[in-house]
Amino acid sequence: ATQKCRKQVNHLNINCAQGDNMSISCLTTTHPLESLTVKLRRTSQNKDILIYPDISPASEHQRWSVKKDAENVTLDLKDIRLSDDGLYDCQVYKDQDCLNVIRFNLK
């Protein structure tokens, strides 16, 4: 089991309209994406939405994806819905170490 992320959390407020796409940078790193674990947790509902690369998300969450562009690990959400409102944590791990946490509020 991975340890709890206790890093200082960056808090972002993201205002989106329905049908928009958005992208959040979770980490800047030289590590290859394959060596990282990215966990997206919906804090307001206390459940994991996406764990990259271990778990293929439930169909309702296939709009979320993780990619790495140059040194930037980003979390993408497409076709935003009103039901996506809430508080989320994007946690990035390397092995058992927590590298970063981004907390964001989608509204």
N, C-alpha and C positions, 0 to 999 in steps of 0.2 A: 504494500500500500504506500502511496506517495504521502510524504509528510504534508501537513497543512502549510499553505502559503501564508507567511506572516510578514511579507515584505510591505514596505510603505505602498499604499495603493494610490494610484493616480485616479482621480475621479473626473469623468467626463460627462457632460450633459449633451445628448445628441437629439436634435429636433428633426424629425423626419415627417414627410407626408406619405400617405398611403400610396403604395406602388413604387416608391423610391428604392434605390439601391444605396447601400452604404458600406464603407470600408474603414476598419479601425486598425491602427498599428499596435500590435501587442508587445513587440520586442524588436530591437535591432541587435543582430548577432551574426557572427561569422560561422556559427555551427550550421551544418546542413539541416534542412527541415526534417529529413528522415531520422535524425538523432534526437529530435525534440518530441515532447508530448504537449499538446495544446488542449486545455480543458476549458470548455465554456459552461458556466454554471449560471442558471437563472436564480439569483439570490432571493428575489421576491417570492419564488415558489419552491426554493430549496431543492432544485433538481438539476442534474447534469443534462445539458442539451446536446453537447457534442464533445467527444473525446477523440482527438486526432492522434495517431492513426488507428487506434485500437478498435473503435466501435463505429460501425456504420449507423448513422443516426436514423431515428424513426422517420417515417415519411413526412411528418409535419415539419421536420427540421432539415429537410434536404435543401432548403434555401440558404442554409449556413454553409460556409466553406472556409478552408484555411489555405493560404498560399504564401510563398516566399518570393519576394521580388528583390533582387540584389541582396541587401542585408536586412531587409524588413520583413518580419513575419506579420501578415495581416489576416484579419478575420473579416469575411465578407458576408453580407446579408442581402439577398435580392428579393424584390417584390414585397416590400414591407407591408405588414398588415396592422390594423389597430390592435389586434391581440398580442402583438410583439411588445407592447408597452411594458416597461418594468426595469428592474435593476439587474445587471449582469456582472459577472466576474470572468475575465479571460485570464487564465493562469497558464504560464509556460514553464515546463519542467525539462531539465536535462538529467536523465537517470532519476535519482531521487531528489535532486536539488531544485528548489523553486527559483527560477531566474527572474520572474517578473509577474506582477498582477496588474491588470488594468480593470478598474471598475467603471462601468458606464451605465447611464440611465437613458433609456430609449423612450422618447415620447413624441 
